Amino acid sequence: MRASCFAVLLISSVSYADMSSSVSYEAVNDSIPAPLIALSTDQATAASGQAVFVEREAGHCVLCHQVESLNAPFQGDLGPALSDVGLRLSAGQIRFRLVDPSRLNPNTIMPSYYTTDHLRQLPDKYKGQPVLDARQIEQLVIYLTSLKG
């Protein structure tokens, strides 16, 4: 597994395009350095990202991850704790892991929130659509980068 992660990191630059939203982005090593979209001031808050993190109708990240400072019941422990993720990963690294974590680890159980490739067992009404839109991804990035432990 270490060798496959290393091979992914050796890729200098790859471009991907999400056809459902026409937002293209460039992945560099293990990062998507540039935001997918620019957010307005009222959208670019940690609170809006926290809502995406918690809400069942959005990312519902809290199902698998826990954040010590978050007042949310039933936080999961299937994925890593994220209380200090803003110290461990850059915004671009967090963005990459939200967009398509399977590019870093093909065996991951974390969903690819922004890609429409390789998704299985979807109802027809969701086919060809990302789980989260570019705005929600960027809101999550803001929230997660604010978590410093």
C-alpha positions as CSV (number, residue, x, y, z in Angstrom):
1,M,0.0,0.0,0.0
2,R,2.8,2.4,0.8
3,A,4.3,1.9,-2.7
4,S,0.9,2.8,-4.3
5,C,0.6,6.0,-2.2
6,F,4.2,6.9,-3.1
7,A,3.4,6.4,-6.8
8,V,0.5,8.7,-6.6
9,L,2.6,11.4,-4.9
10,L,5.2,11.2,-7.7
11,I,2.7,12.5,-10.2
12,S,3.7,16.1,-10.7
13,S,0.5,17.5,-12.0
14,V,-2.8,16.1,-13.2
15,S,-5.9,17.9,-14.3
16,Y,-9.4,16.6,-13.7
17,A,-12.8,18.0,-14.8
18,D,-16.1,17.3,-13.2
19,M,-18.5,17.3,-16.0
20,S,-21.6,17.8,-13.9
21,S,-20.5,21.2,-12.7
22,S,-17.9,22.2,-15.3
23,V,-15.4,23.1,-12.6
24,S,-12.0,21.9,-13.5
25,Y,-9.1,21.7,-11.1
26,E,-5.5,20.8,-11.0
27,A,-4.1,18.2,-8.6
28,V,-0.5,18.6,-7.7
29,N,1.0,15.6,-5.8
30,D,-1.4,15.1,-2.9
31,S,-3.1,18.5,-3.1
32,I,-5.6,20.6,-5.1
33,P,-4.0,23.9,-4.3
34,A,-6.5,26.3,-5.8
35,P,-10.1,26.6,-4.6
36,L,-12.7,25.0,-6.8
37,I,-14.7,28.2,-6.7
38,A,-14.5,31.6,-5.0
39,L,-17.0,32.0,-2.2
40,S,-18.8,35.1,-1.2
41,T,-18.1,36.5,2.2
42,D,-21.3,35.1,3.8
43,Q,-20.5,31.7,2.3
44,A,-16.9,31.6,3.4
45,T,-17.3,30.9,7.1
46,A,-16.2,28.1,9.3
47,A,-19.8,27.9,10.6
48,S,-21.1,27.1,7.1
49,G,-18.5,24.4,6.7
50,Q,-19.4,23.0,10.1
51,A,-23.0,22.7,9.0
52,V,-21.9,20.7,5.9
53,F,-19.8,18.5,8.2
54,V,-22.7,17.8,10.5
55,E,-25.8,17.8,8.4
56,R,-27.2,14.5,7.2
57,E,-28.4,16.1,4.0
58,A,-24.9,17.4,3.2
59,G,-21.5,15.7,4.0
60,H,-22.5,14.1,7.3
61,C,-18.8,13.7,8.0
62,V,-19.6,13.5,11.7
63,L,-20.9,10.0,11.0
64,C,-17.3,8.7,10.6
65,H,-15.1,11.4,12.1
66,Q,-15.0,13.2,15.4
67,V,-14.0,16.7,16.4
68,E,-13.4,17.3,20.1
69,S,-14.7,20.9,20.1
70,L,-17.9,20.0,18.1
71,N,-21.1,19.8,20.0
72,A,-22.7,17.0,18.0
73,P,-24.0,13.7,19.2
74,F,-22.9,10.3,18.0
75,Q,-19.6,11.3,16.4
76,G,-18.0,8.4,14.6
77,D,-14.6,6.8,15.0
78,L,-14.4,4.9,11.7
79,G,-12.2,7.6,10.2
80,P,-9.4,9.6,11.8
81,A,-10.2,12.2,14.4
82,L,-10.1,15.6,12.8
83,S,-9.7,17.9,15.9
84,D,-6.3,19.1,14.6
85,V,-6.5,18.4,10.9
86,G,-5.8,22.1,10.2
87,L,-2.3,21.6,11.7
88,R,-1.6,18.3,9.9
89,L,-2.8,19.1,6.3
90,S,-2.9,22.2,4.1
91,A,-6.1,23.5,2.6
92,G,-5.1,21.9,-0.8
93,Q,-4.5,18.5,0.9
94,I,-7.8,18.6,2.6
95,R,-9.5,19.6,-0.7
96,F,-7.9,16.7,-2.5
97,R,-9.1,14.2,0.2
98,L,-12.7,15.6,-0.1
99,V,-12.8,15.6,-3.9
100,D,-11.6,12.1,-4.4
101,P,-9.7,10.3,-1.7
102,S,-9.5,7.1,-3.7
103,R,-6.8,8.7,-5.8
104,L,-4.5,8.6,-2.7
105,N,-5.8,5.3,-1.4
106,P,-7.7,3.1,-3.8
107,N,-8.9,1.0,-0.8
108,T,-10.3,3.8,1.2
109,I,-13.9,3.6,2.5
110,M,-14.2,7.4,2.5
111,P,-16.6,8.5,-0.3
112,S,-15.4,10.7,-3.1
113,Y,-17.5,13.8,-2.5
114,Y,-16.9,15.7,-5.7
115,T,-16.1,13.2,-8.4
116,T,-18.7,11.4,-10.4
117,D,-16.3,8.7,-11.6
118,H,-16.4,5.1,-10.2
119,L,-19.5,5.6,-8.1
120,R,-21.6,2.5,-7.6
121,Q,-25.0,1.6,-6.4
122,L,-26.6,5.0,-6.9
123,P,-30.2,5.7,-7.5
124,D,-30.8,7.0,-11.0
125,K,-31.7,10.5,-9.8
126,Y,-28.1,10.8,-8.3
127,K,-26.1,9.4,-11.2
128,G,-23.7,11.9,-12.8
129,Q,-23.9,14.3,-9.8
130,P,-21.3,14.8,-7.1
131,V,-22.3,14.2,-3.5
132,L,-21.3,17.8,-2.6
133,D,-21.1,20.8,-4.9
134,A,-18.0,23.0,-5.2
135,R,-19.4,25.5,-2.7
136,Q,-19.9,22.8,0.0
137,I,-16.4,21.5,-0.7
138,E,-14.8,24.9,-0.1
139,Q,-16.9,25.5,3.0
140,L,-15.7,22.2,4.4
141,V,-12.1,23.2,3.6
142,I,-12.5,26.4,5.5
143,Y,-14.0,24.6,8.5
144,L,-11.4,21.8,8.5
145,T,-8.4,24.1,8.1
146,S,-9.7,26.0,11.2
147,L,-9.4,22.9,13.4
148,K,-6.1,23.3,15.1
149,G,-6.6,21.1,18.2
